[in-house]
Structure formats: C-alpha cells, structure tokens
Amino acid sequence: MKKQTTKTFEIKGTVQFGEKNVPFVKKVSANNANHASEKVLTLFGSKNKVKRRSINITESKETKE
C-alpha cells in the first residue's frame, strides 16, 4: 500500500454573501488539489452556511511549507 503524503494547497476564489461577492484565500492540507477544493467547500458550508453554488474557486496551487 502506497503511503499518501499530505501537501499544503492555497485555494483562491470568491464567495457570495447575500448580494456581495467576497474574495477569499484559504490554506488547507490535502492529498491533491481536488481534495483541497472539496475541503474548502465543506468548510464554508459548515461554518458560514453557504451553499456550494455560491462558492467560486478560481485558483488552486500547491505551496511549499
């Protein structure tokens, strides 16, 4: 079984709060970029009660830390 390494990703995008689009930058740990994007969607949904369709991810890149 291959050991999965966790990487740090920086996710940029906008989230709609009411009528305003607010830019955000989040750093999350994940195995790949898709998992990192899913984690950001989950975090916004659970903490801010924002639907997935209100979140627009524009950039996802791996950071060196």
C-alpha positions in Angstrom: 0.0 0.0 0.0 1.4 3.4 -1.0 1.8 6.0 1.7 -0.1 9.2 0.9 1.7 12.4 1.7 -0.2 15.5 2.7 0.5 18.7 0.9 -0.5 22.3 1.6 -2.7 24.0 -1.0 -3.7 27.6 -1.4 -7.2 28.0 -2.7 -8.4 31.4 -4.1 -11.9 32.4 -5.1 -15.0 34.3 -4.2 -18.0 33.5 -2.1 -21.4 35.1 -2.3 -22.8 36.5 0.9 -26.2 38.0 0.1 -25.6 40.4 -2.8 -21.8 40.8 -2.3 -19.1 38.6 -3.8 -16.2 38.5 -1.2 -12.8 37.3 -2.3 -11.0 34.6 -0.1 -7.7 32.8 0.2 -7.6 29.6 2.2 -4.7 27.3 3.0 -5.6 23.7 3.6 -3.8 20.4 3.9 -4.9 17.6 1.5 -3.6 14.8 -0.7 -4.3 16.5 -4.0 -5.9 19.7 -5.5 -9.4 18.1 -5.8 -9.5 17.1 -2.1 -8.3 20.6 -1.2 -11.1 22.2 -3.2 -13.7 19.9 -1.6 -12.3 20.7 1.9 -12.8 24.5 1.2 -16.4 23.9 0.0 -17.0 21.8 3.2 -15.5 24.5 5.5 -17.6 27.3 4.0 -20.7 25.2 4.1 -20.3 24.2 7.7 -19.0 27.5 9.2 -20.9 30.1 7.2 -24.0 28.1 5.9 -23.1 28.9 2.3 -24.3 26.6 -0.5 -21.7 25.1 -2.9 -23.2 27.0 -5.8 -22.4 30.3 -4.1 -18.6 29.5 -3.9 -16.5 30.1 -7.0 -12.9 28.6 -6.8 -10.7 30.4 -9.3 -7.2 29.1 -8.4 -5.8 26.1 -6.6 -2.0 25.7 -6.2 0.4 23.7 -4.1 2.5 25.8 -1.7 5.9 25.0 -0.2 5.9 24.9 3.6 
